[in-house]
Amino acid sequence: MEIERNEFGLSMKSALKIISIPGNNSELKAVMGEGVDNKSITSYFYGFVDISMNEDNVYLLNDEKDFSKITEDEITKVVLFLSCASGIETPGEIADDGTLKNAEEIQKGLSVNDEEKIVKIKEKQEETERVLSEIIDGIPENIGQKSTVDYFLKWLDQEMKVPDDTVTTASELSHMGEMLEQVYLQNHLVAVTEKKASVLGYAKIFSELCRRAGMDSHVVMGHWNGKWSQDEQYVLCAVKIGDQTVYVDASGAKSSSLAGHRYLSEKEAKNRLAFADCFQYD
């Protein structure tokens, strides 16, 4: 696959979308959580990693439905869907034994870009950059890192909301292209342009703002240990403030469980969230 850097991160000159990856699925989990890198197309919502396979094209989620529970280093291939691809509507066909039957057809359909889609993607990227830059420019002068984090949370609370119709919308979509355009964008930075984001979208926006403000931050995925929800997937944001790493509930969706708090220590975070093994901590 031919990918080159440009001002938006990854160019879209080629859309080959079946790729091999290193034999460490922790890296893939990080990709699925955050995007290829901080400035890549997937950070804006246009990339979607799916159909994780072994060397024999066997879909690893055929039996285990929860990606975060796959701990063996057995993932060697994935399909990377980009919404600029002409054949984005082609679904994967999984055989009874878990084999991706139409890998060749998918690769052919995703190898050609639609130029009109590329123009729209770049327009959205530019709009996203404008909004993020405005938020950063609005940071009050002479405030510390904790106050800066508070400012970001206040902006999210005032300007964003979690959509309540995502499940209904997703059930009405017919192919991956529609999913990327109408639902998946809520999981990525581009959600700031629509003022609607999923819990994951909130976390990615928040972590990106923290990084732009000079603080190390990343999204931490896992399973929430709640009184009534023992196996609910959730995300927190790890942020390094001074010499301490704190964990932030960016969307505030768990505020009732946390007595209104948004900040957790690492011990508190691990008591609440069973971390997936995406990251290592020093």
N, C-alpha and C positions, 0 to 999 in steps of 0.2 A: 504494500500500500504506500502511495506517495503522499507524504505529509510534510509540509514545510511551515516554519514559523512566519508569522506576519504580525501586524499591529493588534490583531484580535486574538493571537495565540496560535491556533492551528488553522491553516488554510483548508479549503475544501476542494482542492484541485483533483483529488481522487477520492472515490467513495468505496474502496474495497472494505468490506465490513466483516469478514471472517478472519480473525487474527489469532496468532499464537501468543501466549504470555509466559513469563517465567513461572517455574513450578512452585510458586508460593502464593497460595490463594488469599493470604492476608492482603497482598498488594491489590488483588482484584476486588476484595471487599472495600478497600479504600477508594478504588476507582468508582465502584458502584455507589458509594456514599457521597463522594465529593466531586466526581468528574475526573477527567484525565489529569488536569492540573488546574491551578487557580485561574488561569487565563484562557483555558481551552474552550472549545465550542460546547462541550458538555456542561461546563459551569454555567452556561447561559440557558440550557435546557435542550439543546438540539442533538445531543448524543445520548444514546441509551444502550447500555451494555446488558445483554440478555443471552439466554441459551448457553450457559456455562457447560463445557463438555470436556471429556477426557480425550486422549489421543485417538480413540476409535470413534469419535463423533457421538458418543453416548451422552445424553443430556443428564447431568448429575442431579437435577431436581426432579427427575422422573419419579423417584421414590421418596426422597426427603424434600418436603415442600418449603422448608425454611432455610434460606440461603445461609443465614448467620450460624446455623448449626452444622454446616459442613466444615469439618476441621482437618480433614486429610489434605495433604498437598497434592491433589490429583487433578486440578483444573489446568488444562493445557491450551484450551481454545475457548473463545467466546465469539458471539456475533455482536458487532457494534453497529446499531442502527443510527443513521443520521437522517434528519428530516429533509436534507437537501437531495437525497437520493431519489431517482425516478421510480425505483421499484420498492419503495418503502411499504407499500400495502401488501407485499407478499408475506403470508404467515409461515412460521416454521411448522413443519409436519413431523410429529414425533411418533415413531413406530412403537409397538407394544414393548419391545425390549429397550426402549429409551433412545434409539438411534435417530439422529436428525436425518430424515429421509431426503429432503430436498435442499441439502447444503449447497449443491452446485447451482440450483435455480436461484436461491437467495443471494449467493455471491454475485451471480450475473446481474440480478435486478438491482443490487446495491452498488454496482460498480460504475454507474452513470449518474452524473449530477443533473439536476434541473436548475438552469441558470436563474430563472425567476425566483425560485425558492432561495437561492443564495443571496440575491439582492434583498429579499425580505429579512433574512437572517441577519445580514449586516446592519440593516436599519434597526432591528431590535437590539442588537449588540450595542450600537451607538447610543440608543435611548437608555439602555441599562447603565452604560458608563456615565451618562449625563446625570442620572438620578443618584447613583452611588457617589459621584464626585460632589454633588450638591450636599449630600448628607455629611460627607467629610469636611467640606468647606464650612458647614454650619456648626462644627464643634466649637463651643465657647473658648475663648482665649484663656490661657494660664490655668487650665484645670488638669488634674492628675488622671492617671489611667482608670482608676475606679469610677471617677465622675464621668469619664468618657464612655465607659461601658454603660453606666446609667443613662447617659444621653442616647446611646444607640437603642437601649431597651425602650425608652420613652418614645422614640421615633417609631419603632415597630408597633408599640401599643396604640399610638395615635393614628398612624397612617395605614397599617395593614390589618387584614382580618383572615381568619381561616375559613375557607369556603365550606358551606354545609351541604353542597349538592354533588361532591366529587364522586361518590359511589354511584349515584344515579346517572351522572353524565358518562362515567366510564362504561357502564353496562349498555349504553346506547351506541357506542362506537364500533365501527366495523373493521378497522385495521390499525396497525401501529402508527401510521402517519397521523391519523386523527387523534390517537392517544398522545402523541408528542405535542401536537398543536393545541389541544384543548384541555388536557389534564396534566401531562407531565411537566409543563412549564411551571406549574405551581410548586414543583420540587426544586427549583433552581433560581439563580440570581435574577433572571429576567422577570420573576414574579414581582419585583419592585415596580415594574412599569404598569402592572395591572392592579396593584395594591391588594392582591390576594395570594396567599401562600399556604402550603401545607406545613405541618410541624417541621418536616425536613427542610422545606424551603426557607422557613424562618431561621433555622439553624445555619444554613449555608450563607444566607445574607448577613446574619450577625457575625459569623466567623470571618467572612470576607471583610466586613467593616473594621473589625478588630485588627486584622492583619494590615489593612491600609493605614491604620492609626499607629502602627508600629508594635503591636502586641502579637505574640505567637498564639495561634488559635486553630482548632480543628474540630470537626464534628465527631462525636462519639456515638456509635450505634449500639443497640442492645435490646434487652427485654426488661420491661418495667415490672418491678416487684411490688404490686399494689395489693390492697386488701381484697378487691374484687376482680382484679385483672392480673393474673399470674403469668401470662405469656403474651403480653401486648408489646409489640415492637415500638421503640421510642428512641429519641435522640436528645443528647445534651451537647453543650459546647464547652470544650476545655479552653480556658483562656489563661495565659500567664500574666499575672499582674504583679510587677516587682519580681520577687523571687519565689512567689507562690502560685501554684496552679489551682484555679477554682473552676467549678463546673456550673454552667449557667443554663437555665431553662428559658431559651430565647423566646418561645411563643407564649410562655406562661400557662400552657394547657394543663400542667400539673400543679398549678398554684394551690388548688384546694387540698391536694395531698401533701403539699409542702407548707401548709399554714401561711400561704401568701408569699413565701420566700421564692426568690429566683436564683440565689447563689447557694452552692453546696461545696463542702470540702471534698477531697478525693474519697475519704472514708465514707462520707454521707452519700456521695454519688454511687459508689460501688454497692452500698447497702440497698439503694433504690433501683439501680440499673445493673443487670447482669451484662457486662461489657462483651461485645463481640471482639474477636482478636484481630482488630484492624490495625491497632497501633501499639507501640511499645513506649513505656514511660521511663524517663531517667530518674 
